[in-house]
């Protein structure tokens, strides 16, 4: 999952070298924290959050096939 989110984010931003994805696991799910350069935040979030929601939807669909729960948070 981490690689999927990283690949999508790097494809969207102007500074792909500043994209980082970290995993936070708990007993029920995994949270992926996406960090990008401040000037690229708008590109990852999109108008009215549509790109961010699409990233979350793709990640959840892929995780569901594997039988796991994954969430994506976009951090500053």
Secondary structure, 3 states (H helix, E strand, C coil): CHHHHHHHHHHHCCCHHHCEEEEEECCCCEEEEEECCHHHHHHHHCHHHHHHHHHHHHHHHHHHHHCCCEEEEEEC
